Amino acid sequence: MAKLSEDIIGRSGLPPFFKVENSSEVGIDAPVNRKGDALRTWVRSLSGFQKEALVRSAKSGDTWRLVSDGMRHLARWRFCPVEWSPAL
């Protein structure tokens, strides 16, 4: 299991977002497309504020992988709830 301060995204060497080529192997199915497009999203926590998401479009059938590191953004601009400030 990852430690809270571990930088999994920075260590991975992967771009922050890319189209998943083997999405059928992942098993994320697109939802029913009722109004032009519908998205199914799977999100997991990697470490601390780092998250990884897979997003599948019903319209295109494409699946994209995206990552986010909220702590980098919170620490840079100090835009966070007051109760989080001591952690920064």
C-alpha positions as CSV (number, residue, x, y, z in Angstrom):
1,M,0.0,0.0,0.0
2,A,1.2,3.5,-0.8
3,K,2.3,5.9,1.9
4,L,0.4,9.2,2.3
5,S,3.4,11.3,1.0
6,E,4.4,9.0,-1.8
7,D,4.5,10.7,-5.2
8,I,3.1,7.8,-7.4
9,I,2.1,10.1,-10.2
10,G,5.5,11.8,-10.4
11,R,7.3,8.5,-10.3
12,S,5.2,6.8,-13.0
13,G,6.7,8.5,-16.0
14,L,3.3,8.5,-17.7
15,P,1.6,11.6,-19.1
16,P,-1.2,13.1,-17.0
17,F,-3.8,11.9,-19.5
18,F,-4.0,9.5,-22.4
19,K,-6.4,7.4,-24.4
20,V,-6.5,3.8,-23.1
21,E,-5.7,1.4,-25.9
22,N,-6.8,-1.8,-24.2
23,S,-10.0,-0.6,-22.6
24,S,-11.8,-3.9,-23.3
25,E,-9.3,-5.6,-21.0
26,V,-10.0,-3.1,-18.2
27,G,-13.7,-4.0,-18.1
28,I,-15.2,-0.4,-17.9
29,D,-18.4,-0.5,-19.9
30,A,-20.0,2.7,-21.3
31,P,-23.4,3.6,-19.9
32,V,-26.5,3.9,-22.0
33,N,-26.3,7.0,-24.2
34,R,-29.7,8.8,-23.8
35,K,-28.9,12.5,-24.5
36,G,-26.0,12.8,-26.9
37,D,-23.3,11.3,-24.7
38,A,-22.9,9.6,-21.3
39,L,-19.8,9.0,-19.3
40,R,-18.8,6.2,-16.9
41,T,-16.1,7.2,-14.5
42,W,-13.9,5.0,-12.2
43,V,-11.8,6.8,-9.7
44,R,-9.3,5.6,-7.2
45,S,-7.0,7.1,-4.7
46,L,-3.3,6.5,-5.3
47,S,-1.7,8.4,-2.4
48,G,-2.7,11.4,-0.3
49,F,-4.5,13.7,-2.7
50,Q,-3.4,11.9,-5.8
51,K,-6.2,10.3,-7.8
52,E,-6.5,8.3,-11.0
53,A,-9.6,8.1,-13.2
54,L,-10.8,6.1,-16.2
55,V,-13.5,7.8,-18.2
56,R,-15.5,6.0,-20.9
57,S,-17.7,7.7,-23.4
58,A,-20.9,6.1,-24.7
59,K,-20.7,8.2,-27.8
60,S,-17.2,7.5,-29.0
61,G,-16.5,4.3,-27.0
62,D,-13.1,5.8,-26.1
63,T,-11.7,5.4,-22.6
64,W,-9.3,8.0,-21.2
65,R,-7.0,7.8,-18.2
66,L,-6.5,11.0,-16.2
67,V,-4.6,11.8,-13.0
68,S,-4.8,14.6,-10.5
69,D,-2.6,15.7,-7.6
70,G,-4.7,18.0,-5.5
71,M,-2.0,18.7,-2.9
72,R,0.3,20.2,-5.6
73,H,-2.4,22.7,-6.5
74,L,-3.4,23.4,-2.9
75,A,0.1,24.0,-1.8
76,R,1.0,26.2,-4.7
77,W,-1.9,28.7,-4.4
78,R,-3.0,28.1,-0.8
79,F,-6.6,27.8,-2.0
80,C,-8.1,25.4,0.5
81,P,-10.4,25.3,3.4
82,V,-9.0,27.0,6.5
83,E,-9.0,23.7,8.5
84,W,-6.5,22.2,6.0
85,S,-4.0,25.1,6.3
86,P,-1.8,23.6,9.1
87,A,-1.2,20.5,6.8
88,L,0.4,22.7,4.2
